[in-house]
Amino acid sequence: MQADELLVLVAGGDQRAFEDLYALVSGPVYGLVRRVVRDPAQSEEVAQEVLLEMWRSAARYDPGRGSALSWILTLAHRRAVDRVRSARAAGEREQREALRAGEPAFDQVAEEVEAGMEREWVRRCLRRLTDLQRQSVTLAYYDGYTYREVAERLSLPLGTVKTRMRDGLTRLRQCLGGAA
């Protein structure tokens, strides 16, 4: 069953349809949220909120305005952006309070430079992987697909993908060990 059909059933309170829809969209939702929010723990929390919101507000979905997946990913993007804005506002409040209290402020520039350096280090290490390892790791960790979904997307046996992922993650860990 497609996401559109499942979401209509979910709007009617069908729990089995929700389970199927959850399995279908949870990976893409997490992947989108992760790209916006960046922090894995925050991303998991936001993705969970989105999936709960999907259950609660499924009746608001209008098939005439677009696909169910687009509607769900729009919910995810909005929620992720809200989380980023909220975190940014909280950081700004903390900075203002630190200035008022006469304490040294959080060095945002240094943090941004450090984060940029870390991203570049990860990119460099990813380039050292084989094409299949890089594809597998990217699909799983940046796009939010399960190992089984990665295997399907790459038209490979699940065991092959698991081996490539293990080998790729081992090489990444070794490469990134020099960054610490």
C-alpha positions, 0 to 999 in steps of 0.5 A, spaced: 500 500 500 502 507 498 503 512 503 497 516 500 492 510 501 495 509 508 494 516 511 487 516 509 486 509 513 490 513 519 485 518 519 480 513 520 484 511 526 487 505 523 493 503 527 495 497 523 495 502 517 499 507 522 504 502 523 505 500 516 506 508 514 511 509 520 515 503 517 515 507 510 516 514 512 520 514 518 527 513 515 526 519 510 523 523 516 529 522 520 534 523 514 530 530 512 530 532 520 537 530 521 540 534 515 536 540 518 537 539 525 544 536 525 544 533 532 542 526 532 539 526 539 535 532 537 533 529 530 531 523 533 526 527 538 524 531 532 522 525 528 518 522 533 514 528 534 513 529 527 511 521 526 506 523 532 503 529 529 502 525 523 498 520 527 494 526 530 493 530 524 492 525 519 485 527 518 488 534 515 491 531 509 488 533 503 490 528 497 488 533 492 493 538 494 499 533 494 502 526 496 502 524 503 509 523 503 510 530 501 505 532 506 509 528 512 516 531 509 513 538 510 511 537 517 518 534 518 521 540 515 517 545 519 518 542 525 525 541 524 526 549 522 522 550 528 527 546 533 533 550 530 530 557 531 528 555 538 535 553 539 538 559 536 533 563 540 535 560 546 543 561 545 542 568 544 538 569 550 544 565 554 549 570 551 545 576 553 544 573 560 552 572 560 553 579 558 549 582 563 552 577 568 559 579 566 561 572 564 565 571 558 560 569 552 560 563 548 564 564 542 560 562 537 565 564 531 570 559 534 564 553 535 562 555 527 569 554 525 570 548 529 564 545 526 566 547 519 573 543 520 569 537 523 565 537 517 571 537 512 574 532 516 568 527 515 568 529 508 575 527 507 574 521 510 568 519 506 572 520 500 577 515 502 572 509 502 570 505 496 564 507 492 560 502 495 562 503 502 561 511 501 554 510 498 551 505 503 554 509 509 551 516 505 544 512 504 544 510 511 546 515 515 545 522 511 538 519 508 536 515 514 535 509 510 535 502 514 540 497 511 535 493 508 532 499 504 540 501 502 540 494 499 534 495 495 536 501 493 543 499 491 540 492 488 545 488 492 544 482 497 543 485 505 549 481 507 553 485 502 551 491 504 552 490 512 559 487 510 560 494 506 557 498 512 561 495 517 568 495 513 566 503 511 564 505 518 571 501 521 575 505 516 571 512 518 572 510 525 580 509 524 580 516 519 576 520 524 581 517 530 586 522 527 581 528 528 580 527 535 
